[in-house]
Amino acid sequence: MFKRTNLFRKLTGLTVGLIAILFFTACTSIAESEDEVVIVSIDSQQVLQAHPAFKEAQEKYRAKMEEKRKEMSDMEESGQKMAQQMMQQELQQLGQQLQQEATEKMESDIQKFAKKEGYDYVLDASVILSGGKDVTEEILKTIE
């Protein structure tokens, strides 16, 4: 029993030592390879609302909503309540799908922009309390 405990302690100490060496090596190599990490911020809501994919999604949603309204006006009163509930569910699902697609396109454009400009991280302005350059206007110019 004593030999196992002693061996376990030696292995644990050796493992911790190796992890510390690896961590230190990784940190110093990152510091040497990158002079400066560039972090910028954007107002993602403003970018999303100005993004062509979002505007297209809004138009699709409005068109579908108008189509459903016309269908409702052609129905009898008894079937309208059930149809209205189904329509609301369908429109809600469509809205979520269209917003997700627009958000994915926006994120792709932001990633391309960040790579082109050499930015390491692009954060939403709502999570930054201080510092970082706001590049919202620059992104808006590239997506228009």
N, CA, C and O atoms as a GROMACS GRO file, in nm:
protein
  576
    1MET      N    1   0.082  -0.120   0.000
    1MET     CA    2   0.000   0.000   0.000
    1MET      C    3   0.086   0.126   0.000
    1MET      O    4   0.059   0.221  -0.073
    2PHE      N    5   0.190   0.125   0.082
    2PHE     CA    6   0.279   0.240   0.092
    2PHE      C    7   0.351   0.266  -0.040
    2PHE      O    8   0.368   0.381  -0.080
    3LYS      N    9   0.393   0.159  -0.107
    3LYS     CA   10   0.464   0.175  -0.233
    3LYS      C   11   0.374   0.236  -0.340
    3LYS      O   12   0.419   0.319  -0.418
    4ARG      N   13   0.246   0.195  -0.344
    4ARG     CA   14   0.152   0.250  -0.442
    4ARG      C   15   0.131   0.400  -0.418
    4ARG      O   16   0.130   0.478  -0.513
    5THR      N   17   0.112   0.440  -0.293
    5THR     CA   18   0.089   0.580  -0.260
    5THR      C   19   0.210   0.664  -0.298
    5THR      O   20   0.196   0.772  -0.355
    6ASN      N   21   0.327   0.614  -0.266
    6ASN     CA   22   0.450   0.686  -0.297
    6ASN      C   23   0.467   0.699  -0.448
    6ASN      O   24   0.505   0.805  -0.498
    7LEU      N   25   0.440   0.592  -0.522
    7LEU     CA   26   0.449   0.593  -0.668
    7LEU      C   27   0.346   0.690  -0.726
    7LEU      O   28   0.374   0.764  -0.819
    8PHE      N   29   0.226   0.687  -0.669
    8PHE     CA   30   0.120   0.776  -0.714
    8PHE      C   31   0.161   0.923  -0.696
    8PHE      O   32   0.139   1.006  -0.784
    9ARG      N   33   0.222   0.954  -0.582
    9ARG     CA   34   0.267   1.091  -0.555
    9ARG      C   35   0.374   1.134  -0.655
    9ARG      O   36   0.371   1.247  -0.704
   10LYS      N   37   0.466   1.044  -0.686
   10LYS     CA   38   0.572   1.076  -0.780
   10LYS      C   39   0.514   1.100  -0.920
   10LYS      O   40   0.553   1.194  -0.989
   11LEU      N   41   0.421   1.014  -0.960
   11LEU     CA   42   0.358   1.031  -1.092
   11LEU      C   43   0.276   1.158  -1.099
   11LEU      O   44   0.278   1.228  -1.201
   12THR      N   45   0.206   1.188  -0.993
   12THR     CA   46   0.126   1.310  -0.989
   12THR      C   47   0.216   1.433  -0.996
   12THR      O   48   0.187   1.527  -1.070
   13GLY      N   49   0.324   1.432  -0.922
   13GLY     CA   50   0.420   1.543  -0.925
   13GLY      C   51   0.482   1.560  -1.062
   13GLY      O   52   0.498   1.671  -1.112
   14LEU      N   53   0.517   1.448  -1.124
   14LEU     CA   54   0.575   1.451  -1.257
   14LEU      C   55   0.475   1.504  -1.360
   14LEU      O   56   0.511   1.583  -1.447
   15THR      N   57   0.350   1.461  -1.350
   15THR     CA   58   0.246   1.506  -1.441
   15THR      C   59   0.222   1.656  -1.425
   15THR      O   60   0.213   1.728  -1.525
   16VAL      N   61   0.211   1.702  -1.304
   16VAL     CA   62   0.189   1.846  -1.279
   16VAL      C   63   0.307   1.926  -1.333
   16VAL      O   64   0.288   2.032  -1.392
   17GLY      N   65   0.427   1.876  -1.313
   17GLY     CA   66   0.546   1.944  -1.364
   17GLY      C   67   0.545   1.953  -1.516
   17GLY      O   68   0.576   2.058  -1.572
   18LEU      N   69   0.510   1.843  -1.582
   18LEU     CA   70   0.503   1.842  -1.728
   18LEU      C   71   0.398   1.938  -1.781
   18LEU      O   72   0.420   2.009  -1.879
   19ILE      N   73   0.283   1.941  -1.715
   19ILE     CA   74   0.176   2.032  -1.756
   19ILE      C   75   0.222   2.176  -1.741
   19ILE      O   76   0.196   2.259  -1.828
   20ALA      N   77   0.291   2.207  -1.632
   20ALA     CA   78   0.340   2.343  -1.610
   20ALA      C   79   0.442   2.383  -1.717
   20ALA      O   80   0.438   2.494  -1.768
   21ILE      N   81   0.531   2.290  -1.751
   21ILE     CA   82   0.631   2.318  -1.854
   21ILE      C   83   0.563   2.341  -1.989
   21ILE      O   84   0.596   2.435  -2.061
   22LEU      N   85   0.468   2.255  -2.023
   22LEU     CA   86   0.396   2.270  -2.150
   22LEU      C   87   0.320   2.402  -2.155
   22LEU      O   88   0.320   2.471  -2.257
   23PHE      N   89   0.256   2.436  -2.045
   23PHE     CA   90   0.180   2.562  -2.040
   23PHE      C   91   0.274   2.681  -2.057
   23PHE      O   92   0.245   2.773  -2.134
   24PHE      N   93   0.385   2.679  -1.986
   24PHE     CA   94   0.481   2.789  -1.995
   24PHE      C   95   0.537   2.799  -2.137
   24PHE      O   96   0.550   2.910  -2.190
   25THR      N   97   0.570   2.687  -2.197
   25THR     CA   98   0.622   2.686  -2.334
   25THR      C   99   0.519   2.741  -2.432
   25THR      O  100   0.552   2.821  -2.520
   26ALA      N  101   0.395   2.697  -2.417
   26ALA     CA  102   0.289   2.745  -2.506
   26ALA      C  103   0.269   2.896  -2.491
   26ALA      O  104   0.256   2.967  -2.591
   27CYS      N  105   0.267   2.944  -2.370
   27CYS     CA  106   0.248   3.088  -2.346
   27CYS      C  107   0.361   3.170  -2.405
   27CYS      O  108   0.336   3.274  -2.467
   28THR      N  109   0.484   3.126  -2.386
   28THR     CA  110   0.596   3.204  -2.438
   28THR      C  111   0.602   3.199  -2.590
   28THR      O  112   0.638   3.297  -2.654
   29SER      N  113   0.566   3.085  -2.649
   29SER     CA  114   0.568   3.078  -2.796
   29SER      C  115   0.457   3.165  -2.856
   29SER      O  116   0.477   3.224  -2.962
   30ILE      N  117   0.342   3.173  -2.790
   30ILE     CA  118   0.235   3.260  -2.837
   30ILE      C  119   0.279   3.406  -2.826
   30ILE      O  120   0.257   3.485  -2.917
   31ALA      N  121   0.340   3.440  -2.715
   31ALA     CA  122   0.384   3.577  -2.695
   31ALA      C  123   0.491   3.616  -2.796
   31ALA      O  124   0.494   3.730  -2.842
   32GLU      N  125   0.580   3.522  -2.830
   32GLU     CA  126   0.686   3.553  -2.925
   32GLU      C  127   0.633   3.561  -3.067
   32GLU      O  128   0.680   3.643  -3.146
   33SER      N  129   0.534   3.475  -3.102
   33SER     CA  130   0.487   3.471  -3.240
   33SER      C  131   0.390   3.584  -3.273
   33SER      O  132   0.381   3.624  -3.389
   34GLU      N  133   0.320   3.635  -3.177
   34GLU     CA  134   0.224   3.742  -3.201
   34GLU      C  135   0.263   3.864  -3.119
   34GLU      O  136   0.267   3.860  -2.996
   35ASP      N  137   0.292   3.972  -3.190
   35ASP     CA  138   0.331   4.093  -3.120
   35ASP      C  139   0.215   4.152  -3.042
   35ASP      O  140   0.231   4.197  -2.928
   36GLU      N  141   0.098   4.150  -3.105
   36GLU     CA  142  -0.016   4.217  -3.044
   36GLU      C  143  -0.144   4.148  -3.088
   36GLU      O  144  -0.161   4.117  -3.206
   37VAL      N  145  -0.232   4.125  -2.994
   37VAL     CA  146  -0.364   4.071  -3.026
   37VAL      C  147  -0.456   4.189  -3.051
   37VAL      O  148  -0.464   4.281  -2.969
   38VAL      N  149  -0.526   4.187  -3.165
   38VAL     CA  150  -0.612   4.298  -3.201
   38VAL      C  151  -0.758   4.260  -3.173
   38VAL      O  152  -0.811   4.165  -3.230
   39ILE      N  153  -0.819   4.336  -3.085
   39ILE     CA  154  -0.958   4.313  -3.048
   39ILE      C  155  -1.038   4.436  -3.086
   39ILE      O  156  -1.003   4.548  -3.049
   40VAL      N  157  -1.144   4.415  -3.161
   40VAL     CA  158  -1.232   4.525  -3.202
   40VAL      C  159  -1.375   4.491  -3.163
   40VAL      O  160  -1.404   4.377  -3.127
   41SER      N  161  -1.462   4.589  -3.171
   41SER     CA  162  -1.602   4.564  -3.137
   41SER      C  163  -1.692   4.617  -3.246
   41SER      O  164  -1.654   4.702  -3.327
   42ILE      N  165  -1.815   4.565  -3.246
   42ILE     CA  166  -1.918   4.612  -3.339
   42ILE      C  167  -2.050   4.618  -3.266
   42ILE      O  168  -2.069   4.554  -3.162
   43ASP      N  169  -2.141   4.695  -3.319
   43ASP     CA  170  -2.279   4.694  -3.272
   43ASP      C  171  -2.351   4.594  -3.361
   43ASP      O  172  -2.396   4.628  -3.470
   44SER      N  173  -2.362   4.470  -3.315
   44SER     CA  174  -2.413   4.363  -3.399
   44SER      C  175  -2.559   4.385  -3.440
   44SER      O  176  -2.600   4.342  -3.548
   45GLN      N  177  -2.637   4.450  -3.356
   45GLN     CA  178  -2.776   4.478  -3.391
   45GLN      C  179  -2.781   4.576  -3.508
   45GLN      O  180  -2.860   4.558  -3.601
   46GLN      N  181  -2.698   4.677  -3.504
   46GLN     CA  182  -2.694   4.776  -3.612
   46GLN      C  183  -2.646   4.710  -3.742
   46GLN      O  184  -2.701   4.736  -3.849
   47VAL      N  185  -2.546   4.624  -3.733
   47VAL     CA  186  -2.495   4.556  -3.852
   47VAL      C  187  -2.601   4.462  -3.907
   47VAL      O  188  -2.622   4.456  -4.028
   48LEU      N  189  -2.668   4.388  -3.819
   48LEU     CA  190  -2.771   4.295  -3.865
   48LEU      C  191  -2.884   4.369  -3.936
   48LEU      O  192  -2.928   4.327  -4.043
   49GLN      N  193  -2.931   4.477  -3.877
   49GLN     CA  194  -3.043   4.551  -3.937
   49GLN      C  195  -3.006   4.615  -4.070
   49GLN      O  196  -3.093   4.638  -4.154
   50ALA      N  197  -2.878   4.644  -4.090
   50ALA     CA  198  -2.834   4.704  -4.216
   50ALA      C  199  -2.793   4.599  -4.319
   50ALA      O  200  -2.773   4.630  -4.436
   51HIS      N  201  -2.780   4.475  -4.275
   51HIS     CA  202  -2.730   4.369  -4.364
   51HIS      C  203  -2.834   4.335  -4.470
   51HIS      O  204  -2.952   4.322  -4.439
   52PRO      N  205  -2.791   4.320  -4.595
   52PRO     CA  206  -2.884   4.285  -4.704
   52PRO      C  207  -2.962   4.155  -4.678
   52PRO      O  208  -3.078   4.143  -4.718
   53ALA      N  209  -2.900   4.060  -4.613
   53ALA     CA  210  -2.969   3.933  -4.584
   53ALA      C  211  -3.085   3.956  -4.488
   53ALA      O  212  -3.189   3.890  -4.499
   54PHE      N  213  -3.068   4.048  -4.393
   54PHE     CA  214  -3.174   4.077  -4.298
   54PHE      C  215  -3.289   4.149  -4.368
   54PHE      O  216  -3.406   4.120  -4.344
   55LYS      N  217  -3.254   4.243  -4.454
   55LYS     CA  218  -3.357   4.316  -4.529
   55LYS      C  219  -3.435   4.220  -4.619
   55LYS      O  220  -3.557   4.231  -4.632
   56GLU      N  221  -3.365   4.127  -4.681
   56GLU     CA  222  -3.430   4.026  -4.764
   56GLU      C  223  -3.522   3.937  -4.680
   56GLU      O  224  -3.632   3.902  -4.723
   57ALA      N  225  -3.477   3.901  -4.563
   57ALA     CA  226  -3.558   3.819  -4.473
   57ALA      C  227  -3.684   3.893  -4.432
   57ALA      O  228  -3.792   3.833  -4.424
   58GLN      N  229  -3.672   4.022  -4.404
   58GLN     CA  230  -3.789   4.102  -4.368
   58GLN      C  231  -3.891   4.104  -4.482
   58GLN      O  232  -4.011   4.092  -4.458
   59GLU      N  233  -3.844   4.120  -4.603
   59GLU     CA  234  -3.934   4.123  -4.719
   59GLU      C  235  -4.005   3.988  -4.737
   59GLU      O  236  -4.125   3.983  -4.765
   60LYS      N  237  -3.930   3.880  -4.722
   60LYS     CA  238  -3.990   3.747  -4.734
   60LYS      C  239  -4.098   3.727  -4.627
   60LYS      O  240  -4.205   3.673  -4.654
   61TYR      N  241  -4.067   3.772  -4.507
   61TYR     CA  242  -4.162   3.758  -4.396
   61TYR      C  243  -4.288   3.839  -4.422
   61TYR      O  244  -4.399   3.791  -4.402
   62ARG      N  245  -4.270   3.962  -4.466
   62ARG     CA  246  -4.386   4.047  -4.495
   62ARG      C  247  -4.473   3.987  -4.606
   62ARG      O  248  -4.596   3.989  -4.597
   63ALA      N  249  -4.409   3.934  -4.710
   63ALA     CA  250  -4.482   3.873  -4.821
   63ALA      C  251  -4.562   3.752  -4.773
   63ALA      O  252  -4.677   3.734  -4.812
   64LYS      N  253  -4.501   3.670  -4.690
   64LYS     CA  254  -4.569   3.552  -4.638
   64LYS      C  255  -4.685   3.593  -4.548
   64LYS      O  256  -4.792   3.531  -4.550
   65MET      N  257  -4.664   3.696  -4.469
   65MET     CA  258  -4.769   3.744  -4.380
   65MET      C  259  -4.889   3.797  -4.461
   65MET      O  260  -5.004   3.771  -4.425
   66GLU      N  261  -4.863   3.868  -4.566
   66GLU     CA  262  -4.970   3.919  -4.651
   66GLU      C  263  -5.045   3.804  -4.718
   66GLU      O  264  -5.167   3.807  -4.729
   67GLU      N  265  -4.971   3.705  -4.762
   67GLU     CA  266  -5.033   3.586  -4.824
   67GLU      C  267  -5.127   3.518  -4.725
   67GLU      O  268  -5.237   3.477  -4.762
   68LYS      N  269  -5.084   3.505  -4.601
   68LYS     CA  270  -5.167   3.441  -4.498
   68LYS      C  271  -5.290   3.526  -4.465
   68LYS      O  272  -5.398   3.471  -4.441
   69ARG      N  273  -5.275   3.656  -4.464
   69ARG     CA  274  -5.391   3.744  -4.439
   69ARG      C  275  -5.497   3.726  -4.546
   69ARG      O  276  -5.616   3.722  -4.516
   70LYS      N  277  -5.454   3.715  -4.670
   70LYS     CA  278  -5.550   3.695  -4.780
   70LYS      C  279  -5.621   3.561  -4.765
   70LYS      O  280  -5.741   3.551  -4.789
   71GLU      N  281  -5.546   3.459  -4.726
   71GLU     CA  282  -5.607   3.327  -4.703
   71GLU      C  283  -5.711   3.336  -4.593
   71GLU      O  284  -5.818   3.275  -4.602
   72MET      N  285  -5.680   3.410  -4.487
   72MET     CA  286  -5.772   3.423  -4.374
   72MET      C  287  -5.900   3.495  -4.414
   72MET      O  288  -6.008   3.457  -4.370
   73SER      N  289  -5.890   3.596  -4.496
   73SER     CA  290  -6.008   3.672  -4.535
   73SER      C  291  -6.101   3.589  -4.624
   73SER      O  292  -6.221   3.615  -4.629
   74ASP      N  293  -6.047   3.490  -4.693
   74ASP     CA  294  -6.128   3.404  -4.778
   74ASP      C  295  -6.197   3.292  -4.700
   74ASP      O  296  -6.286   3.226  -4.753
   75MET      N  297  -6.156   3.270  -4.576
   75MET     CA  298  -6.212   3.160  -4.497
   75MET      C  299  -6.341   3.202  -4.427
   75MET      O  300  -6.368   3.321  -4.408
   76GLU      N  301  -6.416   3.102  -4.391
   76GLU     CA  302  -6.536   3.127  -4.311
   76GLU      C  303  -6.493   3.156  -4.168
   76GLU      O  304  -6.383   3.120  -4.126
   77GLU      N  305  -6.581   3.220  -4.095
   77GLU     CA  306  -6.550   3.262  -3.958
   77GLU      C  307  -6.518   3.144  -3.867
   77GLU      O  308  -6.430   3.154  -3.782
   78SER      N  309  -6.587   3.032  -3.883
   78SER     CA  310  -6.566   2.917  -3.795
   78SER      C  311  -6.425   2.860  -3.808
   78SER      O  312  -6.368   2.816  -3.709
   79GLY      N  313  -6.369   2.859  -3.926
   79GLY     CA  314  -6.235   2.803  -3.946
   79GLY      C  315  -6.124   2.902  -3.926
   79GLY      O  316  -6.006   2.865  -3.926
   80GLN      N  317  -6.160   3.028  -3.909
   80GLN     CA  318  -6.057   3.131  -3.898
   80GLN      C  319  -5.974   3.121  -3.771
   80GLN      O  320  -5.854   3.145  -3.774
   81LYS      N  321  -6.037   3.084  -3.660
   81LYS     CA  322  -5.964   3.081  -3.533
   81LYS      C  323  -5.853   2.976  -3.536
   81LYS      O  324  -5.740   3.003  -3.497
   82MET      N  325  -5.888   2.856  -3.583
   82MET     CA  326  -5.787   2.750  -3.591
   82MET      C  327  -5.680   2.786  -3.695
   82MET      O  328  -5.561   2.765  -3.672
   83ALA      N  329  -5.724   2.838  -3.806
   83ALA     CA  330  -5.630   2.876  -3.912
   83ALA      C  331  -5.538   2.988  -3.865
   83ALA      O  332  -5.420   2.992  -3.901
   84GLN      N  333  -5.592   3.077  -3.784
   84GLN     CA  334  -5.512   3.188  -3.732
   84GLN      C  335  -5.402   3.136  -3.640
   84GLN      O  336  -5.289   3.185  -3.645
   85GLN      N  337  -5.434   3.039  -3.557
   85GLN     CA  338  -5.333   2.981  -3.469
   85GLN      C  339  -5.224   2.912  -3.549
   85GLN      O  340  -5.105   2.925  -3.520
   86MET      N  341  -5.266   2.837  -3.651
   86MET     CA  342  -5.169   2.769  -3.736
   86MET      C  343  -5.082   2.870  -3.810
   86MET      O  344  -4.961   2.852  -3.825
   87MET      N  345  -5.145   2.977  -3.856
   87MET     CA  346  -5.072   3.081  -3.928
   87MET      C  347  -4.969   3.146  -3.837
   87MET      O  348  -4.856   3.171  -3.879
   88GLN      N  349  -5.006   3.173  -3.713
   88GLN     CA  350  -4.912   3.235  -3.619
   88GLN      C  351  -4.792   3.144  -3.594
   88GLN      O  352  -4.678   3.190  -3.588
   89GLN      N  353  -4.818   3.014  -3.578
   89GLN     CA  354  -4.708   2.921  -3.557
   89GLN      C  355  -4.617   2.915  -3.679
   89GLN      O  356  -4.494   2.915  -3.667
   90GLU      N  357  -4.677   2.910  -3.797
   90GLU     CA  358  -4.600   2.903  -3.921
   90GLU      C  359  -4.516   3.030  -3.940
   90GLU      O  360  -4.400   3.022  -3.977
   91LEU      N  361  -4.577   3.144  -3.913
   91LEU     CA  362  -4.504   3.270  -3.928
   91LEU      C  363  -4.392   3.283  -3.825
   91LEU      O  364  -4.285   3.336  -3.854
   92GLN      N  365  -4.416   3.233  -3.705
   92GLN     CA  366  -4.314   3.237  -3.602
   92GLN      C  367  -4.194   3.150  -3.643
   92GLN      O  368  -4.079   3.192  -3.629
   93GLN      N  369  -4.222   3.031  -3.693
   93GLN     CA  370  -4.114   2.943  -3.739
   93GLN      C  371  -4.039   3.005  -3.856
   93GLN      O  372  -3.916   3.000  -3.861
   94LEU      N  373  -4.113   3.063  -3.949
   94LEU     CA  374  -4.051   3.128  -4.064
   94LEU      C  375  -3.962   3.244  -4.018
   94LEU      O  376  -3.850   3.260  -4.066
   95GLY      N  377  -4.013   3.323  -3.926
   95GLY     CA  378  -3.936   3.436  -3.874
   95GLY      C  379  -3.806   3.390  -3.809
   95GLY      O  380  -3.701   3.451  -3.830
   96GLN      N  381  -3.813   3.285  -3.730
   96GLN     CA  382  -3.693   3.233  -3.665
   96GLN      C  383  -3.593   3.181  -3.769
   96GLN      O  384  -3.473   3.205  -3.758
   97GLN      N  385  -3.644   3.109  -3.868
   97GLN     CA  386  -3.557   3.054  -3.972
   97GLN      C  387  -3.490   3.166  -4.051
   97GLN      O  388  -3.369   3.162  -4.076
   98LEU      N  389  -3.567   3.266  -4.092
   98LEU     CA  390  -3.512   3.376  -4.170
   98LEU      C  391  -3.410   3.457  -4.089
   98LEU      O  392  -3.308   3.500  -4.142
   99GLN      N  393  -3.437   3.477  -3.961
   99GLN     CA  394  -3.344   3.551  -3.878
   99GLN      C  395  -3.214   3.472  -3.859
   99GLN      O  396  -3.106   3.530  -3.861
  100GLN      N  397  -3.227   3.342  -3.842
  100GLN     CA  398  -3.108   3.258  -3.827
  100GLN      C  399  -3.022   3.264  -3.954
  100GLN      O  400  -2.900   3.277  -3.947
  101GLU      N  401  -3.086   3.254  -4.070
  101GLU     CA  402  -3.013   3.259  -4.197
  101GLU      C  403  -2.944   3.394  -4.214
  101GLU      O  404  -2.828   3.400  -4.256
  102ALA      N  405  -3.014   3.503  -4.182
  102ALA     CA  406  -2.955   3.637  -4.195
  102ALA      C  407  -2.838   3.653  -4.097
  102ALA      O  408  -2.736   3.712  -4.132
  103THR      N  409  -2.854   3.602  -3.976
  103THR     CA  410  -2.748   3.613  -3.877
  103THR      C  411  -2.624   3.534  -3.922
  103THR      O  412  -2.512   3.581  -3.905
  104GLU      N  413  -2.645   3.416  -3.978
  104GLU     CA  414  -2.532   3.337  -4.027
  104GLU      C  415  -2.459   3.407  -4.140
  104GLU      O  416  -2.336   3.404  -4.145
  105LYS      N  417  -2.533   3.471  -4.230
  105LYS     CA  418  -2.469   3.546  -4.339
  105LYS      C  419  -2.391   3.665  -4.284
  105LYS      O  420  -2.280   3.694  -4.329
  106MET      N  421  -2.450   3.733  -4.186
  106MET     CA  422  -2.382   3.847  -4.124
  106MET      C  423  -2.254   3.801  -4.056
  106MET      O  424  -2.149   3.864  -4.072
  107GLU      N  425  -2.260   3.692  -3.981
  107GLU     CA  426  -2.142   3.641  -3.912
  107GLU      C  427  -2.032   3.602  -4.010
  107GLU      O  428  -1.914   3.625  -3.985
  108SER      N  429  -2.072   3.543  -4.122
  108SER     CA  430  -1.975   3.507  -4.226
  108SER      C  431  -1.907   3.632  -4.282
  108SER      O  432  -1.786   3.633  -4.302
  109ASP      N  433  -1.985   3.736  -4.307
  109ASP     CA  434  -1.928   3.861  -4.357
  109ASP      C  435  -1.836   3.926  -4.255
  109ASP      O  436  -1.733   3.983  -4.292
  110ILE      N  437  -1.871   3.917  -4.128
  110ILE     CA  438  -1.786   3.973  -4.023
  110ILE      C  439  -1.654   3.896  -4.016
  110ILE      O  440  -1.547   3.956  -3.999
  111GLN      N  441  -1.661   3.763  -4.028
  111GLN     CA  442  -1.538   3.682  -4.025
  111GLN      C  443  -1.447   3.717  -4.143
  111GLN      O  444  -1.326   3.728  -4.126
  112LYS      N  445  -1.505   3.734  -4.261
  112LYS     CA  446  -1.426   3.772  -4.379
  112LYS      C  447  -1.360   3.909  -4.357
  112LYS      O  448  -1.243   3.928  -4.388
  113PHE      N  449  -1.439   4.003  -4.303
  113PHE     CA  450  -1.389   4.137  -4.275
  113PHE      C  451  -1.273   4.132  -4.175
  113PHE      O  452  -1.170   4.195  -4.196
  114ALA      N  453  -1.291   4.056  -4.068
  114ALA     CA  454  -1.189   4.047  -3.964
  114ALA      C  455  -1.060   3.987  -4.020
  114ALA      O  456  -0.950   4.035  -3.991
  115LYS      N  457  -1.074   3.885  -4.101
  115LYS     CA  458  -0.956   3.822  -4.160
  115LYS      C  459  -0.884   3.920  -4.253
  115LYS      O  460  -0.761   3.931  -4.249
  116LYS      N  461  -0.960   3.989  -4.335
  116LYS     CA  462  -0.904   4.086  -4.430
  116LYS      C  463  -0.830   4.198  -4.357
  116LYS      O  464  -0.722   4.240  -4.400
  117GLU      N  465  -0.888   4.246  -4.248
  117GLU     CA  466  -0.830   4.359  -4.174
  117GLU      C  467  -0.725   4.316  -4.071
  117GLU      O  468  -0.657   4.401  -4.014
  118GLY      N  469  -0.712   4.185  -4.047
  118GLY     CA  470  -0.614   4.137  -3.951
  118GLY      C  471  -0.658   4.146  -3.807
  118GLY      O  472  -0.574   4.156  -3.717
  119TYR      N  473  -0.788   4.141  -3.783
  119TYR     CA  474  -0.839   4.145  -3.646
  119TYR      C  475  -0.846   4.003  -3.591
  119TYR      O  476  -0.898   3.912  -3.656
  120ASP      N  477  -0.795   3.985  -3.470
  120ASP     CA  478  -0.798   3.854  -3.407
  120ASP      C  479  -0.936   3.822  -3.348
  120ASP      O  480  -0.984   3.709  -3.359
  121TYR      N  481  -0.998   3.922  -3.287
  121TYR     CA  482  -1.128   3.902  -3.224
  121TYR      C  483  -1.220   4.019  -3.256
  121TYR      O  484  -1.178   4.134  -3.254
  122VAL      N  485  -1.346   3.986  -3.287
  122VAL     CA  486  -1.449   4.087  -3.306
  122VAL      C  487  -1.558   4.055  -3.203
  122VAL      O  488  -1.623   3.951  -3.212
  123LEU      N  489  -1.576   4.144  -3.108
  123LEU     CA  490  -1.674   4.124  -3.002
  123LEU      C  491  -1.791   4.219  -3.020
  123LEU      O  492  -1.777   4.325  -3.082
  124ASP      N  493  -1.904   4.180  -2.967
  124ASP     CA  494  -2.018   4.270  -2.967
  124ASP      C  495  -1.992   4.383  -2.869
  124ASP      O  496  -1.942   4.360  -2.759
  125ALA      N  497  -2.025   4.503  -2.908
  125ALA     CA  498  -2.000   4.620  -2.824
  125ALA      C  499  -2.070   4.611  -2.689
  125ALA      O  500  -2.026   4.674  -2.593
  126SER      N  501  -2.176   4.534  -2.680
  126SER     CA  502  -2.249   4.524  -2.554
  126SER      C  503  -2.172   4.448  -2.446
  126SER      O  504  -2.207   4.457  -2.329
  127VAL      N  505  -2.068   4.374  -2.483
  127VAL     CA  506  -1.992   4.299  -2.384
  127VAL      C  507  -1.861   4.368  -2.345
  127VAL      O  508  -1.789   4.319  -2.258
  128ILE      N  509  -1.831   4.480  -2.409
  128ILE     CA  510  -1.708   4.553  -2.378
  128ILE      C  511  -1.741   4.675  -2.294
  128ILE      O  512  -1.822   4.758  -2.333
  129LEU      N  513  -1.679   4.683  -2.180
  129LEU     CA  514  -1.701   4.798  -2.093
  129LEU      C  515  -1.607   4.913  -2.127
  129LEU      O  516  -1.641   5.030  -2.113
  130SER      N  517  -1.487   4.877  -2.172
  130SER     CA  518  -1.388   4.981  -2.201
  130SER      C  519  -1.286   4.927  -2.299
  130SER      O  520  -1.253   4.808  -2.298
  131GLY      N  521  -1.236   5.015  -2.384
  131GLY     CA  522  -1.130   4.978  -2.476
  131GLY      C  523  -1.182   4.913  -2.602
  131GLY      O  524  -1.302   4.893  -2.620
  132GLY      N  525  -1.090   4.880  -2.690
  132GLY     CA  526  -1.126   4.820  -2.817
  132GLY      C  527  -1.174   4.925  -2.916
  132GLY      O  528  -1.238   5.023  -2.877
  133LYS      N  529  -1.145   4.904  -3.040
  133LYS     CA  530  -1.186   4.996  -3.145
  133LYS      C  531  -1.321   4.951  -3.201
  133LYS      O  532  -1.340   4.833  -3.229
  134ASP      N  533  -1.413   5.043  -3.215
  134ASP     CA  534  -1.544   5.012  -3.272
  134ASP      C  535  -1.534   5.022  -3.424
  134ASP      O  536  -1.504   5.128  -3.478
  135VAL      N  537  -1.558   4.911  -3.493
  135VAL     CA  538  -1.546   4.907  -3.640
  135VAL      C  539  -1.682   4.887  -3.707
  135VAL      O  540  -1.689   4.840  -3.820
  136THR      N  541  -1.789   4.922  -3.638
  136THR     CA  542  -1.923   4.905  -3.692
  136THR      C  543  -1.938   4.976  -3.826
  136THR      O  544  -1.988   4.917  -3.923
  137GLU      N  545  -1.896   5.099  -3.832
  137GLU     CA  546  -1.911   5.177  -3.956
  137GLU      C  547  -1.832   5.116  -4.071
  137GLU      O  548  -1.877   5.117  -4.186
  138GLU      N  549  -1.713   5.065  -4.040
  138GLU     CA  550  -1.632   5.002  -4.144
  138GLU      C  551  -1.702   4.878  -4.200
  138GLU      O  552  -1.701   4.855  -4.322
  139ILE      N  553  -1.762   4.800  -4.115
  139ILE     CA  554  -1.833   4.680  -4.160
  139ILE      C  555  -1.955   4.720  -4.241
  139ILE      O  556  -1.984   4.659  -4.344
  140LEU      N  557  -2.028   4.821  -4.195
  140LEU     CA  558  -2.147   4.866  -4.269
  140LEU      C  559  -2.110   4.909  -4.411
  140LEU      O  560  -2.187   4.885  -4.504
  141LYS      N  561  -1.995   4.971  -4.427
  141LYS     CA  562  -1.951   5.012  -4.560
  141LYS      C  563  -1.921   4.893  -4.650
  141LYS      O  564  -1.945   4.898  -4.770
  142THR      N  565  -1.870   4.785  -4.592
  142THR     CA  566  -1.834   4.668  -4.673
  142THR      C  567  -1.954   4.584  -4.712
  142THR      O  568  -1.947   4.511  -4.811
  143ILE      N  569  -2.063   4.592  -4.637
  143ILE     CA  570  -2.179   4.507  -4.670
  143ILE      C  571  -2.281   4.576  -4.757
  143ILE      O  572  -2.372   4.512  -4.808
  144GLU      N  573  -2.267   4.706  -4.775
  144GLU     CA  574  -2.364   4.780  -4.855
  144GLU      C  575  -2.344   4.761  -5.002
  144GLU      O  576  -2.418   4.816  -5.083
   0.00000   0.00000   0.00000
